[in-house]
Amino acid sequence: MRLESLLLEVWPHVAAAFAVVANLLATGHAVLRKRDVRAAVAWVGLVWLVPLVGVVLYLVLGINRIRRRARSLTLRQEHGQFPPKPSVASCTPEHLAEAVPPAAHLASLARLVDEVVHSRPLLPGNKLLPLEAGAGAYPAMLEAIEAARTSISLCSYIFDNDAAGRRFVEALGRAVQRGVQVRVLIDALGARYHWPPITGRLRRAGVRVARFLPTLLIPARLPFMNLRNHRKLLVVDGKVGFTGGMNIREHFLPGHGDARDLHFRVEGPVVGQLQETFAEDWAFTTKERLHGEAWFPPLEPAGPVMARGIPDGPDEDFETLRLTLLGALACARSTVRIVTPYFLPDTALVTALNVAALRGVRVDVVLPEKLNLPVVQWASLAQLWQVMRPNSRVFLTAPPFDHTKLMVVDGVWSLVGSANWDPRSLRLNFEFDVECYDAQLATQLDALIEERLSRSRLLTLEELEGRPLPIRLRDGVARLLSPYL
């Protein structure tokens, strides 16, 4: 009895001491490691205002422990270089003016991206074909899968077990039967958007499939639950690639909701960078290394586009796309055109947009009038005035929902891929975009933007500020959640 009473007497003091020590450790980590002062202050406040619970939340959501590429680099050291060197000479920033004369003033942008992506050079000889959702993208992807002879690698954030998903499973299954090596990587969270998940159907078709960072039943991986693979990559025979914004789900099929999006068929040396990114993700997830000509064949020039793949993620590729966007806005001379479904730029990006507009650059931002995620739309509306005040224009496109992600600068530089203009894409998700220097491609993409503008309306500051006070308060509260949306 005496021991029990002693324990009861001592226990609260031990628990309090443990909580103080845990709070101090979490506080020290946030103060030393968080780049954003506001994020550090927020986490420190949460840790001390909600003891222990705040520490647990910080451990799960606040610390980036993932080092995907480090493991891939180890594989390179053990087994030799992967992938092989490009079969064409890369283009240096100094030679950009000679290779693409209209892009001469963007040499500093090419130099910046050289620095932030390191081992992925700017490569000549590429061809990118824009494919609209519906009758364009899926048929082209399925046709390429049906023609595969050696290998298929497919990465998707969402791969639903629906009409669209089943078409891909059937095509992939037939490829396996032909002796094609097939690897499919699906984000573990994205795989659960539809039940039952498509993974079982893929395995029954003989397809090797893996889930990126499963966390639900693996407590050791709970700290990674907020880090998702948002990339959309398909590479066939190592020679033909597809990338852009499209997941695999039936609402991109005609008659199934008719959502809009844009994907790209890619040929040329830059396809090797798509494959390299997939191979790194696959090696991290399964420890299997993809190598040899089945996955990395020699790639010959296929078109006039100077292009480079830009991977982004919460690891060694941290904020590569954010720095690229800042660089493009700083270098722009005449026009910046942005199409994105989710628009929550941070303070630095808002300032860069403002500075561009004040320099006389025409800045146009094209957003959906109605988002599929209301809270994200509320948060976006709450900060649009910051972008619009210095003469930037915001256009809202009528339904159906447009999931397109696109940026064109000065009619010569384009950025296409999976990333949105929000903190989740630019800080938490694994993304993949392609930067392109080519006036003809930029003209094609400008035409696609003009088509969207033809069915959009201009949002004015008067309209934005004239909304009822309760609506503006709701949006302002939603904006407080923007770092996590």
C-alpha positions in Angstrom: 0.0 0.0 0.0 2.8 2.4 0.9 4.5 1.7 -2.5 1.2 2.3 -4.4 0.6 5.5 -2.6 4.2 6.6 -3.3 3.7 5.8 -7.0 0.5 7.7 -7.1 2.2 10.6 -5.4 5.3 10.6 -7.7 3.6 9.8 -11.0 2.2 13.3 -11.8 5.6 14.8 -11.2 7.3 12.2 -13.5 4.6 12.9 -16.2 5.1 16.6 -15.9 8.9 16.3 -16.1 8.5 14.0 -19.2 6.2 16.5 -20.8 8.6 19.4 -20.2 11.5 17.5 -21.6 9.5 16.4 -24.7 8.4 20.0 -25.2 11.9 21.3 -24.9 13.3 18.8 -27.4 10.5 19.5 -29.9 11.0 23.2 -29.4 14.7 23.0 -29.9 14.3 21.0 -33.1 11.7 23.4 -34.5 13.9 26.4 -33.7 17.0 24.9 -35.3 15.5 23.2 -38.3 12.4 25.1 -39.5 13.3 27.4 -42.4 10.1 29.5 -42.1 10.0 31.6 -38.9 6.2 31.6 -38.9 6.2 27.8 -39.1 8.7 27.6 -36.2 6.6 30.0 -34.1 3.4 28.1 -34.9 4.9 24.7 -33.9 6.5 26.1 -30.7 3.2 27.6 -29.7 1.3 24.3 -30.4 3.9 22.3 -28.5 3.5 24.4 -25.3 -0.2 25.2 -25.6 -1.1 21.5 -26.0 1.6 19.5 -24.2 2.4 16.1 -25.5 -0.3 16.2 -28.1 1.6 19.1 -29.8 4.8 17.0 -29.6 3.1 14.0 -31.2 1.7 16.2 -34.0 5.1 17.7 -34.5 6.7 14.3 -34.7 4.2 13.1 -37.2 3.7 16.2 -39.4 6.5 18.6 -38.6 9.7 16.6 -39.2 11.0 15.6 -42.6 12.9 12.4 -42.2 12.7 11.0 -45.7 15.9 10.7 -47.7 14.8 8.8 -50.8 17.5 9.9 -53.1 20.3 9.0 -50.7 19.2 5.4 -51.0 19.2 5.7 -54.8 22.7 7.2 -54.7 23.9 4.2 -52.7 22.5 1.9 -55.4 24.4 3.9 -58.0 27.7 3.4 -56.1 27.0 -0.3 -55.7 26.0 -1.1 -59.3 27.5 1.7 -61.4 25.9 4.8 -63.0 22.2 4.8 -63.5 20.8 5.8 -65.9 23.4 5.9 -68.7 24.6 9.3 -69.8 22.4 11.1 -72.4 23.3 10.3 -76.0 23.3 14.0 -76.9 25.3 16.9 -75.5 23.6 19.0 -73.0 23.0 22.7 -73.5 24.7 25.1 -71.2 23.2 28.5 -70.2 26.0 30.1 -72.2 24.8 28.4 -75.4 21.1 28.9 -74.9 21.0 32.0 -77.0 22.6 30.1 -79.9 20.3 27.1 -79.5 17.0 29.0 -78.9 17.5 32.7 -79.9 14.1 33.9 -78.5 15.1 32.5 -75.1 18.5 34.4 -74.9 17.3 36.6 -72.0 16.4 33.4 -70.0 20.0 32.2 -69.8 20.0 33.2 -66.1 16.9 31.0 -65.5 18.6 28.0 -67.1 21.7 28.7 -64.9 19.4 28.8 -61.8 17.7 25.5 -62.7 21.2 23.9 -63.4 22.1 24.7 -59.8 19.0 23.5 -58.1 18.5 20.2 -60.0 22.2 19.3 -60.2 22.5 16.1 -62.2 19.7 16.7 -64.8 21.1 18.8 -67.7 19.1 20.8 -70.2 18.8 18.5 -73.2 18.1 19.3 -76.9 16.2 17.3 -79.4 12.9 16.7 -77.7 9.3 16.7 -78.8 6.3 17.3 -76.6 2.7 16.8 -77.8 -0.1 18.3 -75.7 -3.0 15.9 -75.1 -6.3 17.1 -73.7 -8.2 14.8 -71.3 -11.0 12.8 -72.8 -10.4 11.8 -76.4 -6.7 12.7 -76.3 -4.6 11.5 -73.4 -5.9 8.1 -72.4 -6.1 6.7 -75.9 -2.5 7.8 -76.7 -1.3 6.3 -73.4 -3.1 3.0 -74.0 -1.9 2.9 -77.6 1.7 3.2 -76.4 1.1 0.5 -73.8 -0.3 -1.8 -76.5 2.8 -1.2 -78.7 5.3 -1.9 -75.8 8.0 -4.5 -76.5 10.4 -4.4 -73.6 9.3 -2.3 -70.6 6.6 -0.2 -69.1 6.9 2.0 -66.0 3.8 3.8 -64.7 3.6 6.1 -61.7 0.3 7.7 -60.7 -1.0 9.5 -57.5 -4.5 8.2 -58.1 -5.3 5.0 -60.0 -9.0 4.3 -59.5 -10.6 0.9 -59.8 -13.2 2.2 -62.3 -13.9 2.2 -66.0 -10.7 4.1 -66.8 -8.5 2.1 -64.4 -9.8 -1.2 -65.7 -8.8 -0.2 -69.3 -5.3 0.4 -68.2 -5.1 -2.9 -66.2 -6.3 -4.8 -69.2 -3.7 -3.2 -71.5 -0.9 -3.7 -68.9 -2.0 -7.3 -68.4 -1.7 -8.0 -72.2 1.7 -6.4 -72.1 2.8 -8.8 -69.4 1.5 -11.7 -71.4 3.7 -10.5 -74.3 6.8 -10.7 -72.1 7.0 -7.0 -71.4 8.5 -6.0 -68.0 5.9 -3.9 -66.3 6.3 -1.9 -63.1 3.4 0.2 -61.6 3.9 2.6 -58.6 0.8 4.1 -56.9 0.8 6.5 -54.0 -0.5 4.6 -50.9 -3.0 7.4 -50.1 -4.1 7.8 -53.7 -4.7 4.1 -54.1 -7.4 4.4 -51.4 -9.5 7.0 -53.3 -11.5 4.1 -54.7 -12.5 0.9 -52.9 -11.5 -1.8 -53.4 -8.1 -0.5 -54.6 -6.8 -1.3 -58.0 -3.7 -3.1 -56.7 -5.5 -6.4 -56.4 -6.8 -6.3 -60.0 -3.2 -5.4 -61.2 -1.7 -8.3 -59.3 -4.2 -10.7 -60.7 -3.2 -9.5 -64.2 0.4 -10.3 -63.5 1.6 -6.7 -63.1 4.3 -5.9 -60.5 2.7 -3.1 -58.4 3.9 -1.3 -55.3 2.5 1.4 -53.1 4.6 4.5 -52.3 4.9 5.1 -48.5 2.1 3.0 -47.0 1.5 4.4 -43.5 -1.9 3.1 -42.4 -0.8 -0.2 -40.9 2.9 0.6 -40.4 3.4 2.8 -37.3 7.0 3.4 -38.1 5.9 5.2 -41.2 3.4 7.5 -39.6 5.8 10.4 -39.7 5.7 10.1 -43.5 1.9 10.2 -43.8 1.8 13.8 -45.1 4.4 13.2 -47.8 2.7 11.9 -51.0 4.0 10.9 -54.4 1.9 13.2 -56.7 3.9 12.4 -59.9 2.2 11.2 -63.1 4.8 9.3 -65.3 4.4 6.7 -68.0 7.5 5.5 -69.9 7.2 2.8 -72.6 10.3 0.9 -73.8 12.4 3.7 -72.3 11.7 5.8 -75.4 8.2 7.3 -75.2 7.1 9.1 -72.1 3.9 10.7 -70.8 3.6 13.3 -68.0 1.4 16.1 -66.9 -1.5 16.5 -64.5 -3.7 13.5 -65.2 -4.4 10.8 -62.7 -6.1 7.6 -63.9 -9.8 7.9 -63.1 -13.0 7.8 -65.1 -14.1 11.5 -64.6 -11.6 12.2 -67.4 -13.5 9.9 -69.8 -16.1 11.5 -72.1 -19.6 11.2 -70.4 -18.2 10.5 -66.9 -18.0 14.1 -65.5 -15.9 15.5 -68.4 -13.3 17.1 -66.1 -10.5 18.8 -68.1 -6.8 18.3 -67.8 -3.6 18.3 -69.9 -1.0 15.6 -70.4 2.0 15.4 -72.7 3.5 12.8 -75.0 7.3 13.1 -74.7 10.0 11.9 -77.0 13.7 12.5 -77.1 16.6 12.5 -74.6 14.5 14.0 -71.8 12.5 10.8 -71.6 15.6 9.3 -69.8 15.0 11.9 -67.0 11.4 10.7 -66.7 12.6 7.1 -66.4 15.4 8.1 -63.9 12.8 9.7 -61.6 10.6 6.6 -61.8 13.5 4.3 -61.2 14.6 6.2 -58.1 11.0 6.1 -56.6 10.8 2.4 -57.5 14.2 1.6 -55.9 13.2 3.5 -52.8 9.8 1.6 -52.5 10.9 -1.9 -53.5 14.7 -1.9 -53.4 14.7 -3.2 -57.0 17.1 -1.4 -59.3 15.9 -1.0 -62.9 18.9 -1.0 -65.3 19.9 -2.0 -68.8 18.7 -1.1 -72.2 15.2 -2.4 -71.6 14.7 0.6 -69.3 17.4 3.0 -70.5 18.0 2.6 -74.2 20.0 5.2 -76.2 17.7 8.1 -77.0 18.0 10.0 -80.3 16.8 13.5 -81.0 13.1 13.6 -81.9 12.2 17.3 -82.1 13.3 20.9 -81.6 12.5 21.4 -77.9 15.2 22.1 -75.3 13.9 20.4 -72.2 14.8 19.2 -68.7 12.9 17.2 -66.1 12.6 18.9 -62.7 11.8 16.5 -59.8 10.6 18.1 -56.6 10.1 16.7 -53.1 10.6 17.0 -49.4 14.1 15.5 -49.6 17.3 16.5 -51.6 15.0 17.9 -54.3 13.4 20.3 -51.7 11.8 23.4 -53.3 13.4 23.0 -56.7 10.1 23.9 -58.4 9.5 26.9 -56.1 12.9 28.2 -56.9 12.2 27.6 -60.6 9.0 29.6 -60.4 10.7 32.5 -58.6 13.4 32.5 -61.3 11.0 32.5 -64.2 9.0 35.4 -62.7 12.2 37.3 -62.1 13.4 36.8 -65.8 10.0 37.5 -67.5 10.0 40.5 -69.8 6.6 40.6 -71.4 4.1 37.9 -70.3 3.5 35.3 -67.6 0.5 33.0 -68.1 -0.4 30.5 -65.3 -3.1 27.8 -65.4 -3.6 25.9 -62.2 -6.5 24.4 -60.2 -5.1 25.1 -56.8 -3.6 28.5 -56.2 -2.2 29.3 -52.8 1.2 31.0 -53.4 3.3 31.8 -50.4 4.5 35.3 -49.6 7.7 35.0 -51.7 5.7 33.9 -54.8 3.1 36.6 -54.3 5.8 39.2 -54.1 7.5 37.8 -57.2 4.1 38.0 -59.1 3.7 41.6 -57.9 7.2 42.7 -58.9 6.7 41.2 -62.3 3.4 43.0 -62.8 5.0 46.3 -61.5 7.8 45.9 -64.0 5.2 45.9 -66.8 4.9 42.2 -67.4 1.4 41.1 -68.2 0.5 38.5 -65.5 -2.6 36.3 -66.1 -3.7 33.6 -63.7 -6.4 31.2 -64.9 -8.3 29.3 -62.2 -11.5 27.1 -62.1 -14.6 29.0 -61.0 -15.6 26.0 -58.9 -13.1 23.8 -57.2 -13.6 20.2 -56.2 -12.2 21.1 -52.8 -14.2 24.0 -51.3 -11.9 24.8 -48.4 -9.0 25.2 -50.8 -11.1 27.5 -52.9 -12.0 29.6 -49.9 -8.4 29.9 -48.9 -7.4 30.9 -52.4 -10.1 33.6 -52.7 -9.0 35.1 -49.3 -5.5 35.9 -50.7 -6.2 36.7 -54.4 -6.4 40.4 -53.7 -2.7 40.3 -52.9 -2.0 39.1 -56.4 -4.5 41.3 -58.2 -3.7 44.7 -56.6 -0.6 45.4 -58.7 -2.4 44.9 -62.0 -2.3 41.1 -62.3 -5.4 39.6 -63.8 -7.3 36.6 -62.5 -9.7 34.7 -64.8 -12.2 32.1 -63.6 -13.1 29.3 -66.0 -16.6 27.9 -66.2 -17.3 24.3 -65.3 -16.4 21.5 -65.9 -13.6 21.5 -63.4 -10.2 22.1 -65.1 -7.2 20.3 -63.5 -4.6 21.7 -65.9 -1.2 22.8 -64.6 0.7 25.0 -67.0 2.9 28.1 -67.1 4.2 30.0 -70.2 6.7 32.9 -70.0 7.4 35.4 -72.8 6.0 33.0 -75.4 9.2 30.8 -75.3 9.5 29.1 -71.9 7.0 26.6 -70.7 6.6 24.5 -67.5 4.3 21.5 -67.6 3.8 18.6 -65.1 2.1 17.6 -61.9 2.7 20.5 -59.5 0.1 23.0 -58.3 0.8 26.5 -57.0 0.2 25.5 -53.4 2.3 24.6 -50.3 1.4 20.9 -50.6 2.9 20.6 -54.1 5.9 22.9 -53.5 6.9 21.7 -50.0 5.3 18.3 -49.2 4.6 16.3 -52.3 6.9 14.5 -54.7 6.3 16.2 -58.0 7.7 16.1 -61.5 7.6 19.0 -64.1 9.4 19.6 -67.4 10.8 23.0 -68.4 10.9 23.6 -72.1 12.6 26.3 -74.2 10.8 26.4 -77.6 8.7 29.2 -79.2 6.6 26.8 -81.2 5.6 24.7 -78.2 4.9 27.9 -76.2 2.7 29.1 -79.0 0.7 25.9 -78.9 0.3 26.2 -75.2 -0.7 29.9 -75.4 -3.5 28.8 -77.8 -4.7 26.3 -75.2 -4.7 29.1 -72.6 -6.6 31.3 -75.0 -9.2 28.6 -75.5 -9.7 28.5 -71.7 -9.9 32.3 -71.5 -12.6 32.2 -74.1 -14.9 30.5 -71.7 -13.8 32.4 -68.6 -14.6 35.6 -66.9 -12.4 38.3 -65.4 -12.5 38.5 -61.6 -12.4 42.1 -60.4 -11.2 43.5 -57.0 -14.6 45.1 -56.6 -16.3 41.8 -56.9 -13.8 40.1 -54.5 -14.1 42.8 -51.9 -17.8 43.2 -52.3 -18.7 39.8 -51.0 -20.7 39.6 -47.8 -18.6 39.8 -44.6 -19.5 36.3 -43.3 -18.2 34.9 -46.6 -14.9 36.9 -46.4 -14.5 35.8 -42.8 -15.0 32.1 -43.8 -12.4 32.5 -46.5 -10.0 34.2 -44.2 -10.2 31.4 -41.6 -9.6 28.8 -44.4 -6.5 30.8 -45.4 -5.0 30.1 -42.0 -4.9 26.4 -43.0 -3.2 27.1 -46.4 0.2 25.6 -45.3 -1.6 22.2 -44.9 -4.0 22.3 -47.9 
